[in-house]
């Protein structure tokens, strides 16, 4: 059993023990209640405690505690009617406050049980020390003070330690640390509650009990008004503090930048002065020093190429010549290496730097001496083709660069292979700023990456429109995730042996308020690029697990259904992925073996070592693992055997062509046989015809999904699908004609 599961079991056992103890003491106290002494005051105390007491709490400044009216009412019941009556009121207070802070019945009952157990123990100690009669109305003030102190201390220690033990188990912190950090200063609320109750009892003969309680509505109104005032003050103070902090940080950054510039200028001046003093009269060497500083300011330290600043200056000159001469032509090539990060991560940064130097030398061989090759930073390079004879020259250079970069690089201890994506922007008098040309070339480069890498793309206005559209779409997607506008659709998965429903695959859909239904192909890749896939994926996982649990709880026939959820590459690399999935399973109360996580083989093979570790952790959690789109990537059988996979999912491209040629059929048959040899099950996706279904059954494929059975359904339509399946024969798993919608 995983360590987290064992710890959770221990926590549950402890909480149920407290609940059982509190329940027993509550029943005992109800049996021993002095019913002949109970009057309307007791009923009033009980109702006030349940209705408003725990809602009114005053936070003590600089101390991690609050003062509540509930403590006073419980102690007042204790002094007037005895510990048994106080147990009843305390338990009711625990239930009332528990319902307001949690939806879990275990937490609510634990809160009531801890209250009842603590006040019962306090009463037992008080009676042992002071006798059965604990009403201090007739006692001396000194003895009354002692009784109140003992009652407050006992209630404080027993109640806070009962809760602190549970907190320590949950946070895995030492019990003393858990208690002291949360409850060391909370004794204040117990003493105040006890002394207020004692004061009311002492003054009962002078001031009516009801006169004491009469101002409560006014106090409540004043309290809530005060709380709203404090909330406004805190919000205003936080905003002012944040603004002041940002201003201070900006001022500090500006001052630091000024200081650094001043220091650098002073250092340069000192160096020049030292050169002048040392080599006075040697004008040649002084000129070399100046040239050295100028070269360092406008060239890349690693490759020796011009940097962005110098490149931009050359580009401004070229743009100026275009404005003066309509026949003058130039262009900018913006280049980015494909998968350079993988080389850095696998071979190390020294090898990455060596590769960048070799790339720079190869780029210089692709252009004329009048052209400019620059490094912008990282693995980004730019080329200025100056004074071109024809626009086709830019295409020829781009093709030459692609061929040159694609050849293997011989590093010191390794051989590296990479490719480049290139964006080409032709110069034009329509450009006003040099930076705009670089921007457009950069846009074209990203377009080249989007449609396959290792290629070039020529910028046009449609690309700019597309870039603006993507930016707007990213903004809308970020807002959609925050506002929970994304919803989950469910495509049924069928067991081919008997036609029964096996489960569903969860698929995210976005109903844009203006654009309507946005295709996942338009926003999933965008979410991957921007990192929004992490909150999006977690939201889909949470919705899908909750929905499946509802179906399981509704009918015994649905309790074995599974839900299949896709994991992206960024999610698989997320450091706290396992913890997040475990949290979702606990929140939804879904068993791990009813959740199947799908990853594509391309994602797995991007970093197989890291993927193997993460998948092993997920498998230890108890969830099922599936490799999606199998056969379309570049995995090897040796790698496949290393991963703790349960299911292979055959890509729809193989299923759709399965009956066209014998070769395609043999591919599907090989995959099914391979899965069987590795102890895995097989799901065929994209099944659309009866012929495909019959062929898969002959091949002993276990599961299938596709339009032959149903399109993806929203939650309501999936309900109809399940009901239709229950009311028909097992083989009749087609969606009713009345249910239709867009993908």
C-alpha positions in Angstrom: 0.0 0.0 0.0 1.5 3.4 -0.9 2.6 5.5 2.0 -0.1 8.2 1.4 -2.8 5.6 1.5 -1.5 4.1 4.7 -1.4 7.5 6.3 -4.9 8.3 5.2 -6.2 5.1 6.7 -4.5 6.0 10.0 -6.1 9.5 9.9 -9.6 8.0 9.2 -9.2 5.5 12.0 -8.3 8.3 14.5 -11.1 10.5 13.4 -13.7 7.7 13.6 -12.4 6.9 17.1 -13.0 10.4 18.2 -16.4 10.4 16.6 -17.3 7.1 18.4 -16.0 8.4 21.7 -17.9 11.7 21.3 -21.1 9.9 20.3 -20.9 7.6 23.3 -20.4 10.4 25.7 -23.2 12.4 24.0 -25.7 9.5 24.5 -24.5 9.0 28.1 -25.0 12.8 28.7 -28.5 12.8 27.2 -29.4 9.9 29.5 -28.0 11.7 32.6 -29.4 15.2 31.8 -31.1 16.9 34.8 -34.4 17.2 32.9 -36.2 18.6 36.0 -33.8 21.6 36.1 -33.9 22.4 32.4 -35.9 25.5 31.6 -36.4 28.0 28.8 -32.9 29.5 29.4 -31.3 26.1 28.5 -33.4 26.0 25.3 -32.4 29.6 24.5 -28.7 28.8 25.0 -29.0 25.7 22.8 -30.7 27.6 20.0 -28.3 30.6 20.1 -25.3 28.3 20.1 -26.5 26.5 17.0 -27.9 29.6 15.2 -25.4 32.4 15.6 -22.7 31.7 18.1 -20.0 30.3 15.9 -20.8 32.8 13.2 -19.5 35.6 15.4 -15.8 35.4 15.8 -13.3 38.2 16.6 -9.8 37.7 15.3 -7.2 38.6 17.9 -4.5 40.7 16.2 -1.0 39.2 15.9 -2.3 35.9 17.4 -3.5 32.8 15.5 -6.8 32.6 17.4 -10.4 33.9 17.5 -12.9 34.7 20.2 -16.4 33.2 19.6 -19.6 33.6 21.5 -19.9 29.8 21.3 -17.3 29.3 24.0 -19.2 31.5 26.4 -22.5 29.7 25.8 -21.0 26.3 26.3 -19.3 27.4 29.6 -22.5 29.1 30.7 -24.5 25.9 30.2 -21.7 24.0 32.0 -22.0 26.3 35.1 -25.8 26.5 35.2 -26.9 23.0 34.3 -23.8 20.8 34.7 -21.3 19.0 32.3 -24.0 16.7 30.8 -26.0 19.6 29.4 -22.8 21.3 28.3 -21.9 18.1 26.3 -25.2 18.4 24.4 -24.7 22.1 23.6 -21.0 21.6 22.6 -21.9 18.7 20.3 -24.6 20.8 18.7 -22.1 23.6 18.3 -19.6 21.2 16.7 -22.2 20.0 14.2 -23.3 23.6 13.4 -19.8 25.0 12.9 -18.7 21.9 11.0 -21.5 22.2 8.5 -20.3 25.8 7.8 -16.6 24.8 7.2 -16.8 21.5 5.4 -19.0 19.2 3.3 -17.4 16.0 4.4 -19.5 14.2 7.1 -16.4 12.7 8.6 -15.0 16.2 9.3 -18.4 17.5 10.6 -18.8 14.5 13.0 -15.2 14.7 14.1 -15.7 18.4 15.0 -18.8 17.5 17.1 -17.1 14.5 18.7 -14.0 16.5 19.7 -16.2 19.2 21.3 -18.3 16.6 23.2 -15.3 14.6 24.4 -13.3 17.7 25.6 -16.2 19.2 27.6 -17.1 15.8 29.2 -13.5 15.3 30.3 -13.4 18.9 31.6 -16.6 18.2 33.6 -15.2 15.0 35.1 -12.0 16.7 36.2 -14.0 19.6 37.7 -16.3 17.3 39.7 -13.3 15.3 40.9 -11.7 18.4 42.3 -14.6 20.5 43.4 -17.6 18.1 43.8 -20.8 17.6 41.9 -22.2 21.1 42.3 -20.3 23.4 39.9 -22.7 26.4 40.0 -20.4 29.2 41.2 -23.3 31.6 42.0 -23.0 30.8 45.7 -19.3 30.4 45.8 -16.7 32.9 46.9 -15.0 34.9 44.3 -11.6 33.3 44.9 -13.0 29.8 44.6 -15.1 30.8 41.6 -11.9 32.1 40.0 -10.1 28.8 40.6 -13.0 26.8 39.2 -13.1 28.9 36.1 -9.4 28.6 35.5 -9.4 24.9 35.9 -12.4 24.5 33.6 -10.8 26.8 30.9 -7.4 25.1 31.1 -8.8 21.6 30.9 -11.2 22.4 28.0 -8.3 24.2 26.2 -5.8 21.3 26.5 -8.2 18.4 25.8 -10.0 20.1 22.8 -6.9 21.5 21.1 -4.9 18.3 21.5 -7.7 16.2 20.0 -7.6 18.4 16.9 -3.8 18.8 16.8 -3.3 15.1 16.7 -5.4 14.9 13.6 -3.6 17.9 12.1 -0.2 16.4 12.8 -1.2 13.1 11.1 -2.4 15.0 8.0 0.7 17.3 7.7 3.3 14.7 8.9 4.6 17.2 11.4 5.6 16.4 15.0 2.5 16.7 17.3 4.1 19.4 19.5 5.0 21.4 16.5 1.5 21.1 15.0 -0.1 22.0 18.4 2.1 24.9 19.2 2.0 26.5 15.7 -1.8 26.5 15.6 -3.2 26.4 19.2 -0.5 27.6 21.6 -2.0 31.1 21.8 -5.7 30.0 21.5 -5.9 29.5 25.2 -7.1 33.2 25.3 -10.4 32.3 23.7 -11.1 29.6 26.3 -10.3 31.9 29.3 -12.3 34.8 27.9 -15.3 32.4 27.3 -15.1 30.9 30.8 -14.7 34.3 32.6 -17.6 35.8 30.6 -19.8 32.9 31.5 -18.7 33.1 35.2 -19.5 36.8 35.2 -23.0 36.2 33.9 -23.7 33.6 36.5 -22.3 35.8 39.3 -24.4 38.8 38.2 -27.6 36.7 37.6 -29.0 37.8 40.9 -28.3 41.5 40.1 -29.0 41.5 36.4 -31.5 39.3 34.7 -30.2 36.5 32.5 -32.4 37.6 29.7 -31.1 41.2 30.1 -27.6 39.9 29.5 -28.7 38.1 26.3 -30.9 40.9 25.0 -28.1 43.0 23.4 -27.0 40.0 21.3 -28.8 41.1 18.0 -27.3 44.6 18.4 -23.8 43.1 19.1 -24.2 40.9 16.0 -25.1 43.9 13.8 -22.1 45.8 15.2 -19.8 42.8 14.7 -20.7 42.2 11.1 -20.5 45.9 10.3 -17.1 45.9 12.0 -16.0 42.9 10.0 -17.0 44.5 6.7 -15.1 47.6 7.7 -12.0 45.6 8.6 -12.3 43.7 5.3 -12.4 47.0 3.3 -9.5 48.3 5.4 -7.5 45.1 4.7 -8.2 45.2 1.0 -7.2 48.9 0.8 -4.1 48.3 2.8 -3.1 45.3 0.7 -3.6 47.3 -2.5 -1.6 50.2 -1.1 1.1 47.9 0.2 1.3 46.1 -3.2 1.5 49.4 -5.1 4.2 50.6 -2.7 6.1 47.4 -3.0 5.9 47.5 -6.8 7.0 51.2 -6.8 9.9 50.3 -4.4 11.0 47.4 -6.5 10.9 49.5 -9.7 12.8 52.2 -8.0 15.3 49.7 -6.7 15.7 48.1 -10.1 16.2 51.5 -11.8 18.7 52.6 -9.1 20.5 49.2 -9.5 20.7 49.6 -13.3 22.0 53.1 -13.0 24.6 51.9 -10.5 25.7 49.0 -12.7 26.0 51.3 -15.7 27.9 53.8 -13.7 30.3 51.1 -12.4 30.8 49.7 -15.9 31.5 53.1 -17.3 33.9 53.8 -14.5 35.6 50.5 -15.0 35.9 51.1 -18.7 37.3 54.6 -18.1 39.8 53.3 -15.6 40.9 50.6 -18.0 41.3 53.1 -20.7 43.2 55.5 -18.4 45.5 52.6 -17.4 46.2 51.9 -21.0 46.8 55.6 -21.7 49.1 55.9 -18.7 50.9 52.7 -19.5 51.2 53.1 -23.3 51.3 56.9 -23.6 52.3 57.9 -27.0 51.3 54.5 -28.5 48.2 55.6 -30.4 48.0 52.4 -32.3 47.5 50.3 -29.2 44.9 52.8 -27.8 42.9 52.4 -31.0 43.0 48.6 -30.7 41.6 48.9 -27.2 38.8 51.1 -28.3 38.0 48.7 -31.2 38.0 45.8 -28.7 35.4 47.5 -26.5 33.3 48.4 -29.6 33.5 44.9 -30.8 32.4 43.5 -27.5 29.5 45.9 -27.3 28.1 44.9 -30.7 29.1 41.2 -31.1 28.0 37.9 -29.5 30.6 36.6 -27.0 30.1 32.9 -27.9 30.0 32.9 -31.7 31.7 36.2 -32.5 28.7 37.1 -34.8 27.1 40.5 -34.7 24.5 40.8 -32.0 20.9 42.1 -32.2 22.0 45.7 -31.8 24.5 45.7 -34.7 22.1 43.7 -36.9 19.4 46.2 -36.3 21.7 49.1 -37.3 22.6 47.3 -40.6 18.9 46.7 -41.1 18.0 50.4 -40.6 20.6 51.4 -43.2 19.1 48.9 -45.7 15.6 50.2 -45.0 16.8 53.7 -45.5 18.2 52.7 -48.9 14.9 51.2 -49.8 13.1 54.5 -49.1 15.6 56.3 -51.3 15.7 53.8 -54.2 12.6 51.9 -55.3 14.7 49.3 -57.1 16.7 48.4 -54.0 15.9 44.9 -52.6 16.8 43.2 -49.3 15.3 40.6 -47.0 15.6 39.1 -43.5 15.8 35.4 -42.6 15.0 34.6 -39.0 16.3 31.1 -38.0 15.6 28.9 -35.0 17.1 25.4 -34.4 14.6 22.6 -34.0 14.7 20.6 -30.7 17.9 22.4 -29.5 16.6 22.1 -26.0 16.8 18.3 -26.2 20.4 18.5 -27.2 21.2 20.8 -24.3 19.3 18.6 -21.8 20.8 15.3 -23.1 24.4 16.3 -24.0 24.8 19.2 -21.6 25.3 23.0 -22.1 29.0 22.8 -23.2 28.0 20.6 -26.1 25.1 23.0 -26.8 27.5 25.9 -26.9 29.9 24.0 -29.2 27.0 23.3 -31.6 26.0 27.0 -31.7 29.5 27.9 -32.7 29.5 25.4 -35.5 26.1 26.6 -36.7 27.4 30.1 -36.8 30.4 29.0 -39.0 28.1 27.1 -41.4 25.7 30.1 -41.7 28.6 32.3 -42.7 29.4 29.9 -45.6 25.8 30.3 -47.0 26.0 34.1 -47.6 28.1 36.8 -49.3 30.6 39.0 -47.5 28.2 41.9 -47.9 25.5 40.1 -46.1 25.1 40.0 -42.2 24.7 36.9 -40.1 23.8 37.6 -36.4 23.0 35.7 -33.3 20.0 37.1 -31.4 20.4 34.8 -28.3 19.8 31.2 -27.4 19.4 29.2 -30.7 18.0 32.2 -32.7 20.0 33.6 -35.7 19.2 36.3 -38.3 20.5 36.9 -41.8 20.3 40.2 -43.7 20.6 39.6 -47.4 21.6 43.1 -48.7 21.3 44.4 -52.3 19.6 41.3 -53.8 19.3 41.0 -57.5 15.9 39.2 -57.3 13.5 38.1 -54.6 14.1 34.5 -55.5 17.7 34.9 -54.1 16.1 34.8 -50.6 14.5 31.4 -51.4 17.8 30.0 -52.7 19.7 31.1 -49.5 16.9 29.6 -47.3 17.1 26.3 -49.1 20.9 26.3 -48.8 20.8 27.1 -45.1 18.3 24.2 -44.5 20.7 21.7 -46.3 23.7 23.0 -44.6 22.3 22.8 -41.1 20.7 19.4 -41.7 24.2 17.7 -42.1 25.5 16.0 -38.9 27.7 18.1 -36.6 30.8 16.5 -35.2 31.3 17.8 -31.6 34.2 17.0 -29.4 32.7 13.8 -27.9 29.4 13.4 -29.7 27.7 13.7 -33.0 24.6 15.9 -33.1 21.9 16.2 -35.7 19.5 19.2 -35.9 17.4 21.1 -38.3 16.2 24.7 -38.7 12.9 26.5 -39.1 13.3 29.7 -41.1 11.0 32.7 -41.6 11.6 35.0 -44.6 10.5 38.6 -44.7 11.2 40.7 -47.9 12.1 44.3 -47.5 9.7 46.9 -48.6 9.3 50.7 -48.4 6.0 50.0 -46.6 8.1 49.2 -43.5 8.8 52.2 -41.3 10.8 50.5 -38.5 13.5 47.8 -38.7 12.0 46.0 -35.8 8.8 45.4 -37.8 10.7 43.4 -40.4 12.3 41.2 -37.7 8.9 40.7 -36.1 7.4 39.5 -39.4 10.3 37.2 -40.1 9.9 35.8 -36.6 6.2 35.3 -37.3 7.0 33.4 -40.5 9.5 31.2 -38.6 6.9 30.2 -36.0 4.6 29.4 -38.9 7.3 27.1 -40.3 7.6 25.4 -36.9 3.8 24.9 -36.6 3.4 23.1 -39.9 6.3 20.7 -39.5 9.7 22.3 -38.8 12.8 21.8 -41.0 11.4 24.2 -43.6 11.1 27.9 -44.5 8.0 30.1 -44.8 7.6 33.4 -46.6 5.8 36.1 -44.6 2.6 37.5 -45.9 -0.2 39.6 -44.4 -2.2 36.5 -43.7 0.5 35.3 -41.2 0.2 38.6 -39.3 -3.5 38.3 -39.2 -3.1 34.7 -38.0 -0.6 35.8 -35.3 -3.0 38.5 -34.0 -5.8 35.9 -34.1 -3.8 33.5 -32.1 -2.9 36.2 -29.6 -6.6 37.0 -29.2 -7.4 33.3 -29.0 -4.8 32.9 -26.2 -6.4 35.7 -24.3 -9.9 34.2 -24.7 -8.6 30.7 -23.7 -7.0 32.1 -20.6 -10.3 33.8 -19.7 -12.3 30.6 -20.6 -10.1 28.5 -18.2 -10.5 31.1 -15.4 -14.3 31.3 -15.9 -14.7 27.5 -16.4 -16.2 27.9 -19.9 -14.6 24.6 -21.1 -16.7 21.5 -20.8 -16.0 17.8 -21.1 -17.6 15.4 -23.7 -17.6 11.7 -23.3 -17.1 9.1 -26.2 -18.1 5.6 -25.2 -15.7 2.7 -25.2 -17.3 -0.7 -25.9 -16.2 -4.2 -24.9 -16.2 -6.1 -28.3 -16.7 -9.6 -26.7 -20.3 -8.8 -25.6 -21.0 -5.3 -26.8 -21.2 -3.9 -23.2 -20.2 -0.4 -22.3 -16.7 -0.4 -20.8 -16.3 3.3 -20.1 -15.8 6.7 -21.7 -12.9 8.8 -23.1 -13.0 12.4 -21.8 -12.6 15.0 -24.5 -12.4 18.8 -23.9 -14.7 21.1 -25.8 -14.8 24.9 -25.9 -18.0 26.8 -26.6 -16.7 30.3 -27.4 -19.3 33.0 -26.7 -18.6 34.6 -30.1 -16.9 32.0 -32.3 -19.1 29.1 -31.3 -17.6 25.6 -30.9 -13.8 25.9 -31.3 -12.0 22.8 -32.6 -9.6 21.2 -30.1 -7.0 21.3 -32.9 -7.1 25.1 -32.7 -6.6 25.5 -29.0 -4.9 22.4 -27.6 -1.6 23.2 -29.3 -1.9 26.8 -28.3 -2.5 25.7 -24.7 0.6 23.5 -24.9 2.8 26.4 -26.2 1.6 28.9 -23.5 1.5 26.5 -20.6 -2.2 26.8 -20.2 -2.5 23.0 -20.8 -1.7 22.5 -17.1 -4.8 24.2 -15.6 -6.8 23.0 -18.6 -5.8 19.4 -18.1 -6.4 19.5 -14.4 -9.9 20.9 -14.9 -10.8 18.2 -17.5 -9.5 15.5 -15.1 -11.5 16.8 -12.2 -14.7 17.1 -14.2 -14.3 13.7 -15.8 -13.6 11.9 -12.4 -16.6 13.7 -10.7 -18.9 12.7 -13.6 -17.9 9.1 -13.6 -18.3 8.8 -9.8 -21.9 10.2 -10.2 -22.7 7.5 -12.8 -21.1 4.8 -10.6 -23.2 5.8 -7.5 -26.4 6.0 -9.5 -26.5 2.3 -10.5 -24.7 -0.9 -9.5 -24.5 -1.8 -13.2 -22.3 1.2 -13.8 -19.9 0.8 -10.8 -17.2 -0.8 -13.0 -17.1 1.9 -15.7 -13.8 3.6 -16.4 -12.9 7.1 -17.5 -10.0 7.7 -19.9 -8.2 11.1 -19.8 -5.4 12.3 -22.0 -2.1 13.6 -20.6 -0.1 16.1 -22.6 3.7 16.3 -22.7 3.9 19.3 -20.4 1.6 17.5 -17.9 3.8 14.4 -17.9 6.8 16.6 -17.1 4.9 18.4 -14.3 6.9 17.8 -11.0 3.7 17.5 -8.9 1.6 15.5 -11.4 1.2 12.4 -9.2 0.2 14.5 -6.2 -2.4 16.5 -8.3 -4.0 13.3 -9.6 -4.1 11.8 -6.1 -5.9 14.9 -4.9 -8.5 14.7 -7.7 -9.1 11.0 -6.9 -9.6 11.8 -3.2 -11.9 14.7 -4.0 -14.1 12.7 -6.3 -13.8 9.5 -4.2 -13.0 7.6 -7.4 -11.0 4.4 -7.2 -7.7 4.7 -9.0 -8.3 1.6 -11.1 -11.3 3.3 -12.6 -9.1 6.1 -14.1 -7.1 5.5 -17.3 -4.5 8.0 -18.3 -3.5 8.2 -22.0 -0.2 9.5 -23.4 0.9 9.4 -27.0 4.1 7.5 -27.9 5.6 10.7 -29.3 5.3 12.4 -25.9 6.8 9.4 -24.1 9.7 9.0 -26.5 10.7 12.7 -26.3 12.3 11.9 -22.9 11.9 8.2 -22.2 14.0 8.1 -19.0 11.9 10.8 -17.3 8.7 9.3 -18.7 9.5 5.9 -17.3 9.9 7.3 -13.8 6.7 9.3 -13.9 4.7 6.5 -15.4 6.0 4.1 -12.7 4.8 6.5 -10.0 1.4 6.8 -11.6 1.2 3.0 -11.9 2.0 2.7 -8.2 -0.9 5.0 -7.5 -3.1 2.4 -9.0 -4.3 4.1 -12.1 -4.4 2.4 -15.5 -1.9 3.6 -18.2 -2.5 3.6 -22.0 -0.3 4.6 -24.9 -2.3 6.5 -27.5 -1.9 6.7 -31.3 0.3 3.6 -31.2 2.1 3.0 -34.5 2.3 6.6 -35.6 5.4 7.6 -33.7 9.0 6.3 -33.5 9.1 4.1 -30.4 11.0 0.9 -30.3 9.9 -2.4 -28.7 12.7 -2.3 -26.2 11.5 1.1 -24.9 7.9 -0.1 -25.0 8.7 -3.0 -22.7 10.2 -0.6 -20.1 7.0 1.3 -19.5 4.4 0.0 -17.0 1.6 0.2 -19.6 -1.8 -1.6 -19.4 -3.3 -0.8 -22.8 -2.3 0.0 -26.4 -4.6 2.2 -28.4 -4.4 1.6 -32.2 -4.5 4.9 -34.1 -7.6 5.6 -36.3 -5.4 5.8 -39.4 -4.7 2.1 -39.3 -8.4 1.2 -38.6 -9.7 3.3 -41.5 -7.4 1.6 -44.0 -7.5 -1.9 -42.4 -9.8 -3.4 -45.0 -8.2 -1.7 -48.0 -5.1 -3.8 -48.2 -3.8 -6.9 -46.7 -0.7 -5.0 -45.5 -2.7 -2.6 -43.3 -4.7 -5.5 -41.9 -1.4 -7.3 -41.0 -0.2 -4.1 -39.2 -3.3 -4.1 -36.9 -3.0 -7.9 -36.4 0.7 -7.4 -35.4 -0.2 -4.7 -32.9 -2.9 -6.9 -31.3 -0.4 -9.8 -31.1 2.3 -7.6 -29.7 0.0 -6.3 -27.0 -1.0 -9.8 -26.0 2.6 -10.9 -25.7 3.3 -7.9 -23.4 0.3 -8.6 -21.3 -1.6 -5.5 -22.5 -5.1 -5.0 -23.8 -6.0 -3.2 -27.0 -8.4 -0.4 -27.9 -9.2 0.4 -31.5 -10.3 4.0 -32.1 -12.0 5.4 -35.1 -14.3 2.4 -35.8 -17.0 3.6 -38.2 -18.3 0.5 -40.1 -19.7 -2.9 -39.3 -17.0 -4.4 -41.5 -14.2 -2.9 -39.3 -16.0 -4.1 -36.2 -16.3 -7.7 -37.4 -12.6 -7.7 -38.5 -11.5 -6.4 -35.1 -13.5 -9.1 -33.3 -11.8 -11.8 -35.5 -8.4 -10.3 -34.5 -9.4 -10.7 -30.7 -9.2 -6.9 -30.1 -10.8 -6.3 -26.7 -12.2 -2.8 -26.9 -13.2 -0.2 -29.5 -14.6 3.3 -29.8 -15.8 5.4 -32.8 -18.8 6.9 -34.6 -20.2 3.4 -35.2 -21.1 3.4 -31.5 -21.4 7.1 -30.7 -19.9 10.5 -31.3 -18.6 12.3 -28.2 -21.5 13.3 -25.9 -22.0 15.9 -23.3 -22.9 14.7 -19.8 -26.7 14.8 -20.4 -26.4 12.9 -23.7 -24.1 10.4 -22.1 -26.8 9.8 -19.5 -29.2 9.0 -22.3 -26.6 6.7 -23.9 -26.2 4.7 -20.6 -30.0 4.5 -20.1 -30.5 3.4 -23.8 -27.8 0.7 -23.2 -29.5 -0.5 -20.1 -32.9 -0.7 -21.8 -31.6 -2.6 -24.9 -29.6 -5.7 -25.7 -25.9 -5.7 -24.9 -25.0 -5.4 -28.6 -27.2 -2.4 -29.2 -24.8 0.3 -28.2 -25.6 2.9 -30.8 -26.7 6.4 -29.7 -30.4 7.3 -30.2 -31.2 9.2 -33.4 -32.6 12.1 -31.3 -29.2 12.9 -29.9 -27.0 14.8 -32.3 -24.5 17.6 -32.1 -21.3 19.1 -33.6 -17.9 17.7 -32.8 
